[in-house]
Amino acid sequence: MATHALNRHLVLVGFMGAGKSTIGSEVALRLGRELIDTDDELDVSVLVHDEPAFRAAEAEVVRATLRKKPAVLAVGGGAVETPEVRELLHDEFVVLLDVDAPTAWERTRESDRPLAQEEREFLRRYQLREPLYAEVADARARDADDVVLAAAGVHVEAGALPLLRDLVPGHGPAALVTEPVVAGIHGADAQLAFPFAETHELLSGEAAKHMPEVERLWRALRIGRDGTVVALGGGSLTDAAGFAAATYLRGCAWVPVPTTLIGQVDAAIGGKTAIDIPEGKNLVGAFHWPLRTVVDPSLLETLPAEERLNGMAEVVKTGLLAGEPLWELPDAELVRRCAAFKSAVCLRDPHDEGPRHVLNLGHTFAHALEAAAGYALPHGRAVALGLLAALRLSGRPTDAVEEVLHPQPARVDRERAWEALQRDKKGRMRVILLGDEGGYEAGLPEVDVRAALDELIAG
């Protein structure tokens, strides 16, 4: 069974009225993929007088689509009745759009669908197909955000930590990698939830990403290539454990279980892993897409206020890019929506070759301030300041950043910050700005970028 749609077709199945065409259109747009709706490729009226011929033609459309580069494929509600179609979908990622029978009937009974003209037959078909949907589905969804999360292999559910046994894929042994603070709060629950073959701890915070720590983990791991690294902790921990998984035995599977807000909405999503070297943060890393990402918003209940504020900087950034005040939502929905936004961008550009650059809104300035502070400035505080600069350069209001994040000027050396920002850049500097349609990359004169940076520094 597939765990995500990276490099696979994303197939939507479900009964009439489930919303496959509508949701498929939105998902295809967000992922930058072609939408192919089998009903648009066929003469649906054939269903009335020759259903076997219709099903054969439908199977041929599915077969032809699967020969193309990965797309979003919405198949007709009855396609799963054809054994060949079920076999064709076996190696793709299939999402079932759930809809109950009364709702489906209410949505379709006044339409011209050939099989929605008589309620008894409609309900018979519903009951016939339900087990077939369950047979082919890798995940279930109710809206476009759910589909995107499923496609990225991201499971968001309050109370997910105790369900690790069901959520961590694979049949090989698993190694739990965590850090002391998280181990003291959530370690016992994780151990009760899953029979880990081994457990390892890295240092807390950014120190987890230092080479000696990762080397210590490499040398301690005993799982084989069929094993899985389960990373329980904040963004630094998942960065380091993910990089260890990407390189140990030339790569083994991993499952991040982020315990901080910044991890749940940003750091643990999208397959970027990295460690630090003396020359800078995240300079050594790998793209290593997780087998699954398990996000439990209830873990945020134990998060200190300062750490939550760090995470809110990424929430505000995501809301600005999405054009919605996501920071106003309750935690569970806030996490779900932000995680879905990042998942879509990363699926569209898994190796950070273009579209994913928009996620760096504010980060050009943030990274410079962090470097100038010797990385003593918390990432969230730096991002909040970076967002101020990016919005000012974009000619956009800064109210959301100021009201939610309360950024304060950083006490760092101006020249050191400027040197860090312009490293390897000449002439017009590439910065992510915010427009009416979201983030975009623009070349700006150095004098404007320098002025924006100086405004962020105290003194």
FENFENBEL-V247532 format. One record per backbone hydrogen bond with DSSP energy under -1.0 kcal/mol. CO is the residue of the C=O (numbers start at 0). NH is the residue of the N-H. E is the energy in kcal/mol with one decimal. If there is no record, write none. Layout:
BEGIN
<<CO/NH/E> <CO/NH/E>>
END
This chain:
BEGIN
<<4/7/-2.1> <8/92/-2.3> <9/72/-2.7> <10/94/-3.2> <11/74/-2.1> <12/96/-2.8> <14/17/-1.9> <18/22/-2.8> <19/23/-2.1> <20/24/-2.0> <21/25/-1.6> <22/26/-2.8> <23/27/-2.6> <24/28/-1.9> <25/29/-2.1> <26/30/-2.3> <27/31/-1.0> <27/32/-2.1> <33/71/-2.9> <35/73/-2.4> <36/39/-1.4> <41/43/-1.1> <42/45/-1.9> <43/46/-1.7> <44/47/-1.3> <45/49/-2.7> <49/53/-1.9> <50/54/-2.8> <51/55/-2.0> <52/56/-2.2> <53/57/-2.5> <54/58/-2.3> <55/59/-1.6> <56/60/-1.9> <57/61/-2.1> <58/62/-2.5> <59/63/-2.6> <60/64/-2.3> <61/65/-2.1> <64/67/-1.8> <70/9/-2.6> <71/35/-2.8> <72/11/-2.9> <73/37/-2.4> <75/78/-1.7> <77/80/-1.9> <78/81/-1.8> <81/85/-1.9> <82/86/-2.1> <83/87/-2.5> <84/88/-2.0> <86/89/-1.2> <88/91/-1.4> <92/10/-3.0> <93/137/-2.9> <93/138/-1.3> <94/12/-2.4> <95/140/-2.3> <99/103/-2.5> <100/104/-2.6> <101/105/-2.3> <102/106/-2.1> <103/107/-1.3> <104/108/-2.4> <107/110/-2.2> <112/115/-1.8> <117/121/-2.2> <118/122/-2.7> <119/123/-1.9> <120/124/-2.3> <121/125/-2.0> <122/126/-2.3> <123/127/-2.0> <124/128/-2.3> <125/129/-1.8> <128/132/-2.6> <129/133/-2.1> <130/134/-1.5> <131/135/-1.6> <132/136/-2.1> <138/95/-2.9> <140/97/-2.1> <142/146/-2.0> <143/147/-2.6> <144/148/-2.6> <145/149/-2.6> <146/150/-2.7> <147/151/-1.7> <148/153/-3.0> <149/152/-1.2> <150/4/-3.8> <152/292/-2.9> <154/294/-3.3> <156/159/-1.5> <159/162/-1.9> <160/163/-1.5> <162/165/-1.4> <162/166/-1.5> <163/167/-2.6> <172/227/-1.8> <173/196/-2.3> <173/197/-1.1> <174/229/-3.1> <175/199/-3.0> <176/231/-2.5> <177/201/-2.6> <178/182/-3.0> <179/183/-1.9> <180/184/-1.1> <181/185/-3.4> <185/189/-2.2> <186/190/-2.5> <187/191/-2.3> <188/192/-1.6> <189/193/-1.4> <193/195/-1.8> <197/175/-2.6> <199/177/-2.5> <204/207/-2.0> <205/208/-2.0> <206/209/-1.5> <208/275/-2.5> <209/212/-1.0> <209/213/-1.7> <210/214/-2.9> <211/215/-2.1> <212/216/-1.9> <213/217/-2.9> <214/218/-2.3> <215/219/-1.2> <216/220/-2.1> <223/226/-2.0> <227/174/-2.8> <228/254/-2.8> <229/176/-3.0> <230/256/-3.7> <232/258/-1.8> <233/237/-2.5> <234/238/-2.2> <235/239/-2.3> <236/240/-2.9> <237/241/-2.2> <238/242/-1.9> <239/243/-2.4> <240/244/-2.3> <241/245/-2.1> <242/246/-1.3> <243/247/-2.7> <244/251/-2.6> <246/249/-1.8> <247/250/-2.0> <252/228/-2.5> <253/290/-2.3> <254/230/-1.8> <255/293/-2.2> <256/232/-1.2> <259/263/-2.3> <260/264/-2.1> <261/265/-1.0> <261/266/-2.3> <262/267/-1.8> <265/268/-1.8> <270/287/-3.4> <272/285/-1.8> <274/283/-1.5> <276/279/-2.5> <279/276/-2.2> <283/274/-3.0> <285/272/-2.1> <292/154/-3.3> <294/156/-2.5> <295/298/-2.1> <296/299/-1.8> <297/300/-1.4> <298/301/-1.1> <299/302/-1.6> <303/307/-2.2> <304/308/-2.2> <305/309/-1.7> <306/310/-1.7> <307/311/-2.2> <310/314/-1.6> <311/315/-2.9> <312/316/-2.2> <313/317/-2.4> <314/318/-2.7> <315/319/-2.6> <316/320/-2.2> <317/321/-2.5> <318/322/-1.4> <318/323/-1.9> <323/325/-2.5> <324/327/-2.1> <325/328/-1.6> <329/333/-3.1> <330/334/-2.9> <331/335/-1.9> <332/336/-2.8> <333/337/-2.3> <334/338/-2.8> <335/339/-2.0> <336/340/-2.1> <337/341/-2.4> <338/342/-2.4> <339/343/-2.2> <340/344/-1.9> <341/345/-2.6> <342/346/-2.5> <343/347/-1.9> <344/348/-1.4> <348/351/-1.7> <353/356/-2.2> <354/357/-1.3> <355/358/-1.9> <356/359/-2.3> <357/360/-1.6> <359/362/-2.5> <361/365/-1.8> <362/366/-2.9> <363/367/-1.2> <364/368/-2.3> <365/369/-2.5> <366/370/-2.3> <367/371/-2.3> <368/372/-1.5> <369/374/-3.2> <370/373/-1.6> <372/375/-1.2> <377/381/-2.1> <378/382/-2.7> <379/383/-2.3> <380/384/-1.8> <381/385/-2.6> <382/386/-2.7> <383/387/-1.5> <384/388/-1.9> <385/389/-2.5> <386/390/-2.6> <387/391/-2.3> <388/392/-2.4> <389/393/-1.3> <390/395/-2.8> <397/401/-2.3> <398/402/-3.2> <399/403/-2.2> <400/404/-2.1> <409/411/-1.2> <409/457/-2.8> <412/416/-2.2> <413/417/-2.6> <414/418/-2.6> <415/419/-2.1> <416/420/-2.2> <417/421/-2.4> <421/424/-2.6> <428/443/-2.8> <430/441/-2.5> <432/439/-2.0> <434/437/-1.4> <437/434/-3.2> <439/432/-3.1> <441/430/-2.7> <443/428/-3.2> <444/448/-1.7> <445/449/-3.0> <446/450/-1.9> <447/451/-2.0> <448/452/-2.3> <449/453/-2.6> <450/454/-1.5> <452/455/-1.7> <453/456/-1.4> <455/409/-2.6>>
END
